[in-house]
Amino acid sequence: MKEYGMKKVAVVGTGSIGSHLIERLRNESVEVCFVRSSKSGNQFPLDRLLDDERPDAVFLAIPTKDSGEVARDYILECVTKGVPIITCEKGSLAYHADALRRYLHLIGYSATVGGGTQMLKYLQDRRLHAGPVEIQAVINGTLNFVFSELQNGRSLDEAYQEALRLGYAEPGAKDPRSLINGELGDVVMKTCVMLNVGFSVEKPITPKGIFFYPVDEGGLEVLATEGADYRFVVSFSNSSVPKRGYHSPIPIFTIENWSGWNVVGGFKQITASQNWLPSGVSNAVHITEGNLGAGGKYTLVGPGAGAEPTTSAMLADFDRLCK
């Protein structure tokens, strides 16, 4: 068990992640001095709480139901007072990185992309601007779970029902198509966070700058019949690497030369050379450095959805920010 001494924190969000986080904190003798339901939005500012309670950190465990404005405002309230804040909400860093990047030293963001893998820190530590590099990433555990289930012989509807039962789906999913499109919207936000934070692009990108093709009824039929052979992958390559063809049965999104990065998101066929691809609800990032991999190949894999891996990533940020 981690020893936190007399640390005390506030938690915003009481859903599955927030509730699990509160339990973990209390089990590790951290004083939870204030809890706020995410249903209150940000209509009750944290100013008084921060002044009266003086928490060592604030945990933000709310879903993205807007364009990140609620989370952005909570984050700014904390960091402008010098209080660290740890978040799993990705809309704020996807849509408002320009307002938040100057405060990244006070923001714990590992749980925004990659679940328990702490993928963003791994990417930052690799010094990816040093030479040619290609990065392939599975950053949505729910989509990976659904198509893993197809590979295991389940129908698309059965995989959808299982994802709902296990709590993996984004809010609002009511059928396989809405689940897939909701998760694709999540992928677009996470792609922006990877560029804005993991790769520290000079000019932040927002989801408004990415046009993606939602899955229509025809695309859903293709995935229902061929999806067992595919996984959804986002590929990044810097300007030192020639653009490569990317076959996907359904086009999703492409970003051309954004601060030196080319990005393609689509369904990638499983082959022997794709042995890094994770199974189940896991996330992964596979990095090829140097020309034709001369600098080595590196893979990070870990759980990508669910309360336990998310809270573990948030607690790791707490360790880093509140030593």
N, C-alpha and C positions, 0 to 999 in steps of 0.2 A: 504494500500500500504506500502511495506517495505521501510524504509528510509536508503539509502546507502551513504548519504553524498556526498563526492567528489570522490567516487570510479570510476575507469576506467578500462576497460577490452578490450581484443582482442578476436576475434572469428574466428576460422578456420572451414570452412564448411558453405555453403550457400544453402544447400538442404532444405527439409521441416522442419527438426528440427532446423538447423542453422538459417533459416529465421524467424521461430517462436520465437526462443530464442532472436534474435536481437530485434524483436518487443517488447518482454516482458521486456528486459533490458532497452530499451529507454523509455518505458512507466513508468518505475520505476526510471527514472532519473539517470541511470548509463551511463557514457560516454563510448561509443564504439569507441575506438581510432583507431582500425585497423580491417579490415575484409579481410579474404583470402578465395578464393574458394577452395574446396577440390580437384578440377580437377588439380590444380597445383602440387599435391603430396607434397613431402617435398623437392623439388628441390630448393626452396628458403628458406634457414634456417631462424629461428626466431631471431638469435643472435642480429642483428642490431635493429630489432623492440624492443626487450627486453631492449636493452641499451638506445635507443633513446626515446621510448615512456614510458618506465617504468610502464607497466600496473600492477594493483593490482592482476590480475588473467588472465588466458587464458582459453577460452572455446573451447573444441575440439569436434566438431559435425560432424564427418565424418563416412561413413560406412566402414566396414571391407571388403576390396577387395583383401587383400593379407593375410599374416599370422601375421598381426599386426605390421609389421616393420615400416610403415609410422607413425602410431600413437605412437609407442614406441619412435621413434626418436624425434617427437614433444615433447613428455612428458619429455624425458631426457634433451632436450634443456632447458626446463623451470625449472625443479626441480633442476638441477645442478646450476642454477643461483638463487635458492631460491624463484622462482615465482610459486605460486599454479596453478595447471591446473585441470580443471573439464572436464571429458570425458564421453561420452555415448558409445564409441567404445570398444568392448569387446575383440578383437583379441590380443591387447597388453598385457592385464593381463592374457589371456588364454595361449599365446605362450611365453611370455617374463617376467613372474612373477619373475624369478630369478634375472633379472636386475632391476626390479622396486620395489620390496617389501620394500627395505630399504628406499624408498621415499614415502611410503603410507601416511605419515603425511602431504604431500603436494599435494596429488592426491585426487580429488573428483571422486568417482567411483560408486555412488549409482545408476546411470542410466544404468549401464552396465548389470544388472540383475534385473528383476522384475518391470521395468518401474517406475511407480509412487509409488510403495509400499515401496521403500527403504529397500528392503528385506535383503541386505547384512549387514546393520547396525543392523537390528533386530536380525539376527543370531548371530552377534558378541556380542551383549548385553545379550544373553541368557546363556553365559558361557557353551557351549555345551560339553565341555570336562569333566564336573564335575561328570558325571555318565552315565548310560545307556540312550540312546536317539535314536529315530527314527524320521526321517524328510522326509516328502513327499512334493514335490514341483511341481507346474505347472509354468514353467519359459519361456514358449513361448505362447504369447497371440494369435498369428495367428493360430497355431494348435488348441488351445482351441476354438477359434472362429469358425473354419471350422467344428469341430465335434459338437459344440453346434448347428450350423446351420443344421447339419444332424439330430440332435435330434429334431429340430423344423420342420422337414419334407422336407427340401431341399435336392436335389441331391448333390453329391460330386462336380460335375461340376458347379452347381449353387453357392455352397458355395465358390468354388475357384474364380469364377467371382466376387462375392461380396467382397471377401478379396482383390482382385486386385483393384476394384473400390474405396475401402476405404483406399487404400495405406498401407495395413498391410503386404504385401508380401515382402520377401527378393528380392533384385535385381536378375534378370535372370529367374524368374518364367514364364513359357510359357504354362503350363498345370498343372492339379492337381498333377501329380506325381512329377514334378520338383519343384512345390511349397512345397510339403511335405518334399522332400529330402533336399531342401534348408533350411527349418526351422529346420530339424533334425540336420543339420550341425551347425546351430545357437545354438541349445540345447547343443550339445557337447561342444562348446566354453563356454557357460554359466555355464555348469557343472564344467569345469576347473576353472573358475573364482570363483565359490562358494567354491570349495575346497581350492584354493590358497589364497583367501582373506577372505571369510566368515568363513571358518573353520581353516584357517592358518596352513595348513598341513606342516610338516617339510620339505618335499621334494616337490617342485612344480610339478604339472602334466601339460602336454600339450595335445592338441587334437591328436597329433601324437601317444600318448600312449593309445588312446582309439580306439578300433576297433568297428565300428557300421555297422549294416546291412542296407544298403539303401533299400527302398521299391521298389520291382520289380513289374512287371505287375500282377503277382499272388497276391502279397500283396495288390496292389491297389484295386483289385477286392474284396478282403476280407474287406478292409476298406470301400469301397463303399456300401457294403451290411450290414456290422456289426458295422460300425464306430459310429453310433448314440448311441451305448451302451458303448462307451469307451472315455477316455480322456488320453492324453499323460502326464505321471507322471515320475519324477525322484525321486527315493527313496534312502535315505542315512541312514545307521545305523552304529554305532560304534562297536568296537570289544566286548563290554560288552553285546551286544544284539545277540541272536542266529540268524543265517541266516534263512530267511523265504522264502517259495516258492513265485513265482511271475508269475502269468499266464498272458501272453500277446499273442494275436492272431498272432503277428509278432515279432520275437526277434529283439531287437535293439542294446543295448550295456550293458555290465557288467564290473565293475571294482572291482577286488578282493583285499581287505586288503591294500589299499593305505594309508599309514601313519595311520593305524587303522580304516579306513572307508571302508565299502562295499557299492557299488553304483550299482543300476539297473535303466536303462531307458527303458520304454516300455509303451504300452497302457494298462491302468487299467480300469477294468469294473466298471461302475457306480452302486453302491449298496446303501442301506440305511445307511450303516456305512461310506460311502464316502460323507457325506453331506457337508463336507468342500470344495468340488470341486467347483471352480467358474464357472460362465457361461460367454458366450461372449468372449471378448478379454482380460478378466482379468487374472491376475496371482495370485498365492496363495502359502503359505507355511504353512504346518500343522506339528506341533512338538509334539511328545509324549515323555515325560520325565519319567525316572524311570522304574522299572520293571512293565510291564503291565499297564503303565500309572500312576503309583503311584505318580509321581511328577507333574502330571497335563498334560493337553492337551491345546495347544495354536495355534491359527490360525490367520494369517495375509492375507488379501485379498485387492487387489487394481487393478487399470487399468494397463495393461501390454504392450500396444503398442499405438503408435500415438504420435504426436508432443507435445501435451499439457502435458500429464503425464511425458514424458521424460524431457521436459524443467523444469517442476516443481521440479523433483528430482535433476536436475543440479543446479537450483537456491537454493535448500536447502543445497547442498554442498557448494555453494558460501557463503551462510550465515555462515556456520560452519568454513570455511577456512579463511574468510575475515571479521571477526567480527570487 
